[in-house]
Amino acid sequence: MRKAEPGNAKGGTRNREQGTRKCERRNPEMRKAEPGTWNKEPGNAKGGTRNREQGTRKCSGTRTAEIAREPVDKMAENQDKCYGNSAFGFEDLNVYKAARQFRRRMYQIAKVLPGEERFALIQQMRRAAISLTNNLAEGYGRYTWQDRTHFCRQARGSLMELVDDIGICHEEGYIAEAEFKSIREQAAQVLQLMNGYIGYLQKGLKEKG
């Protein structure tokens, strides 16, 4: 009876080279894998051997990803240089700083108003004060000249609304004459800065167009 050659799975004849190759697959110690390769023989439809060139390509891809992350890391490190002292940018605007101080003063006035104004003038003043700074912040985050201008105009409308509310407080005797004049002067300063900032945005929009 004819004996099957080594490495014959079904009884057929296979040469010594094929038998040796199968033994190598069974015993990984017989063959040392090259760097960047898999322990699979050439011609394997489900994976095949990753040669040195493929391994090098994989390493190069990893290095490319590291290089791609470097500019992002540098931007994070230089964030203060791009936006000033604030991580968000709008907090460094002079117009926002002035508007924030005016908002705080409006809240102080709202706290001393009588209880009968709780659901009327108090809520109205607080909403307008919040809108004043919120619109400046949101407009800054839009990153387009047109959107920034739009939200700055919204903030200017809220400022005008607060000036009218202060007039009501003065007429109703909730605040003194001296304080009324001081608040109006502060509002005029905020308005001046706001108009200047809107003019700057309009100039940038015209230059872009």
MARKENU-102078 format. One line per field, with one value per residue (C-alpha): residue number from 1; residue in three letters; x, y, z. Coordinates in nm, 2 decimals. Layout:
BEGIN
lonu <- (NUM,...)
rovex <- (ALA,...)
u <- (X,...)
v <- (Y,...)
w <- (Z,...)
% end
This chain:
BEGIN
lonu <- (1,2,3,4,5,6,7,8,9,10,11,12,13,14,15,16,17,18,19,20,21,22,23,24,25,26,27,28,29,30,31,32,33,34,35,36,37,38,39,40,41,42,43,44,45,46,47,48,49,50,51,52,53,54,55,56,57,58,59,60,61,62,63,64,65,66,67,68,69,70,71,72,73,74,75,76,77,78,79,80,81,82,83,84,85,86,87,88,89,90,91,92,93,94,95,96,97,98,99,100,101,102,103,104,105,106,107,108,109,110,111,112,113,114,115,116,117,118,119,120,121,122,123,124,125,126,127,128,129,130,131,132,133,134,135,136,137,138,139,140,141,142,143,144,145,146,147,148,149,150,151,152,153,154,155,156,157,158,159,160,161,162,163,164,165,166,167,168,169,170,171,172,173,174,175,176,177,178,179,180,181,182,183,184,185,186,187,188,189,190,191,192,193,194,195,196,197,198,199,200,201,202,203,204,205,206,207,208,209)
rovex <- (MET,ARG,LYS,ALA,GLU,PRO,GLY,ASN,ALA,LYS,GLY,GLY,THR,ARG,ASN,ARG,GLU,GLN,GLY,THR,ARG,LYS,CYS,GLU,ARG,ARG,ASN,PRO,GLU,MET,ARG,LYS,ALA,GLU,PRO,GLY,THR,TRP,ASN,LYS,GLU,PRO,GLY,ASN,ALA,LYS,GLY,GLY,THR,ARG,ASN,ARG,GLU,GLN,GLY,THR,ARG,LYS,CYS,SER,GLY,THR,ARG,THR,ALA,GLU,ILE,ALA,ARG,GLU,PRO,VAL,ASP,LYS,MET,ALA,GLU,ASN,GLN,ASP,LYS,CYS,TYR,GLY,ASN,SER,ALA,PHE,GLY,PHE,GLU,ASP,LEU,ASN,VAL,TYR,LYS,ALA,ALA,ARG,GLN,PHE,ARG,ARG,ARG,MET,TYR,GLN,ILE,ALA,LYS,VAL,LEU,PRO,GLY,GLU,GLU,ARG,PHE,ALA,LEU,ILE,GLN,GLN,MET,ARG,ARG,ALA,ALA,ILE,SER,LEU,THR,ASN,ASN,LEU,ALA,GLU,GLY,TYR,GLY,ARG,TYR,THR,TRP,GLN,ASP,ARG,THR,HIS,PHE,CYS,ARG,GLN,ALA,ARG,GLY,SER,LEU,MET,GLU,LEU,VAL,ASP,ASP,ILE,GLY,ILE,CYS,HIS,GLU,GLU,GLY,TYR,ILE,ALA,GLU,ALA,GLU,PHE,LYS,SER,ILE,ARG,GLU,GLN,ALA,ALA,GLN,VAL,LEU,GLN,LEU,MET,ASN,GLY,TYR,ILE,GLY,TYR,LEU,GLN,LYS,GLY,LEU,LYS,GLU,LYS,GLY)
u <- (0.00,0.13,0.21,0.10,0.38,0.42,0.17,-0.09,-0.43,-0.65,-0.40,-0.27,0.10,0.27,0.64,0.88,0.87,0.49,0.52,0.79,0.58,0.28,0.50,0.63,0.28,0.21,0.53,0.60,0.94,1.07,1.03,1.09,0.85,1.00,0.93,0.60,0.47,0.20,0.25,0.07,0.21,0.20,-0.11,-0.35,-0.68,-0.79,-0.49,-0.16,0.18,0.24,0.59,0.84,0.71,0.36,0.50,0.69,0.38,0.19,0.45,0.46,0.08,0.12,0.38,0.16,-0.12,0.12,0.24,-0.13,-0.19,0.10,-0.06,-0.37,-0.15,0.03,-0.30,-0.41,-0.08,-0.11,-0.48,-0.42,-0.21,-0.50,-0.78,-0.60,-0.65,-0.98,-1.02,-1.33,-1.23,-1.55,-1.47,-1.17,-1.38,-1.40,-1.76,-1.84,-1.66,-1.86,-2.19,-2.12,-2.07,-2.39,-2.58,-2.46,-2.58,-2.92,-2.94,-2.87,-3.15,-3.39,-3.31,-3.44,-3.76,-4.08,-4.25,-4.54,-4.29,-4.18,-4.36,-4.33,-4.04,-3.80,-3.83,-3.82,-3.50,-3.33,-3.42,-3.30,-2.97,-2.91,-2.98,-2.73,-2.43,-2.57,-2.60,-2.25,-2.11,-2.32,-2.24,-1.87,-1.90,-2.05,-1.72,-1.88,-1.89,-2.26,-2.37,-2.16,-2.32,-2.67,-2.62,-2.45,-2.76,-2.97,-2.76,-2.79,-3.17,-3.15,-2.95,-3.21,-3.48,-3.29,-3.25,-3.63,-3.68,-3.45,-3.66,-3.97,-3.79,-3.71,-4.06,-4.20,-3.96,-3.77,-3.43,-3.30,-3.22,-2.84,-2.84,-3.07,-2.82,-2.53,-2.69,-2.77,-2.41,-2.29,-2.54,-2.42,-2.06,-2.17,-2.36,-2.06,-1.84,-2.11,-2.15,-1.77,-1.76,-2.05,-1.87,-1.56,-1.76,-1.93,-1.59,-1.47,-1.78,-1.73,-1.36,-1.45,-1.73)
v <- (0.00,0.34,0.58,0.94,1.20,1.43,1.72,1.53,1.60,1.39,1.11,1.26,1.31,1.63,1.70,1.77,2.14,2.15,1.92,2.13,2.44,2.29,2.18,2.54,2.66,2.41,2.49,2.87,2.81,2.67,3.00,3.35,3.61,3.91,4.25,4.40,4.06,3.82,3.45,3.35,3.20,3.38,3.32,3.31,3.45,3.55,3.76,3.67,3.78,4.14,4.20,4.45,4.71,4.68,4.70,5.01,5.16,5.10,5.27,5.56,5.60,5.61,5.88,6.08,6.08,6.21,6.49,6.57,6.62,6.85,7.17,7.11,7.07,7.39,7.58,7.46,7.58,7.92,7.97,8.26,8.43,8.39,8.51,8.72,8.65,8.47,8.12,8.24,8.58,8.78,8.84,9.04,9.29,9.63,9.66,9.33,9.44,9.76,9.58,9.33,9.61,9.77,9.44,9.40,9.74,9.66,9.36,9.57,9.81,9.52,9.39,9.71,9.75,9.69,9.36,9.48,9.50,9.14,9.00,9.32,9.56,9.34,9.05,9.28,9.45,9.12,8.97,9.27,9.28,8.91,8.97,9.26,9.04,8.72,8.87,9.01,8.66,8.48,8.72,8.68,8.30,8.32,8.40,8.60,8.98,8.98,8.76,8.95,9.28,9.13,9.02,9.34,9.53,9.29,9.38,9.75,9.71,9.55,9.84,10.09,9.88,9.91,10.28,10.31,10.08,10.31,10.60,10.42,10.35,10.72,10.84,10.60,10.72,10.39,10.56,10.90,11.17,11.15,10.77,10.81,11.05,10.82,10.52,10.71,10.82,10.47,10.35,10.62,10.49,10.13,10.26,10.45,10.14,9.93,10.17,10.17,9.79,9.77,10.02,9.81,9.50,9.69,9.80,9.44,9.33,9.59,9.50,9.13,9.21)
w <- (0.00,-0.09,0.20,0.18,0.18,0.49,0.49,0.29,0.45,0.22,0.13,-0.19,-0.26,-0.16,-0.19,0.09,0.05,0.10,0.40,0.55,0.49,0.68,0.97,0.99,1.02,1.30,1.48,1.49,1.64,1.31,1.14,1.29,1.18,1.02,1.17,1.05,0.92,1.02,1.08,0.77,0.45,0.11,-0.10,0.20,0.07,0.42,0.51,0.36,0.48,0.57,0.44,0.54,0.29,0.44,0.79,0.70,0.54,0.86,1.07,0.83,0.87,1.25,1.21,0.97,1.23,1.49,1.26,1.18,1.56,1.61,1.47,1.69,2.00,1.91,1.87,2.21,2.36,2.19,2.26,2.49,2.23,1.97,2.20,2.46,2.83,2.77,2.62,2.44,2.30,2.35,2.72,2.61,2.41,2.57,2.46,2.64,2.96,2.96,2.89,3.17,3.42,3.31,3.34,3.70,3.78,3.63,3.85,4.15,4.06,4.01,4.36,4.53,4.33,4.52,4.52,4.30,4.01,4.06,3.76,3.55,3.56,3.75,3.50,3.21,3.32,3.40,3.06,2.88,3.08,3.00,2.64,2.63,2.70,2.55,2.21,2.21,2.31,2.06,1.78,1.85,1.82,1.47,1.30,1.02,0.99,0.90,1.19,1.44,1.32,1.35,1.71,1.81,1.68,1.89,2.20,2.12,2.11,2.46,2.58,2.46,2.63,2.96,2.92,2.89,3.20,3.40,3.29,3.43,3.76,3.79,3.70,3.96,4.23,4.26,4.21,4.29,4.03,4.08,4.03,3.72,3.56,3.65,3.49,3.17,3.14,3.18,2.92,2.68,2.72,2.64,2.34,2.21,2.24,2.07,1.78,1.73,1.73,1.48,1.26,1.27,1.17,0.89,0.76,0.76,0.58,0.31,0.26,0.23,-0.03)
% end
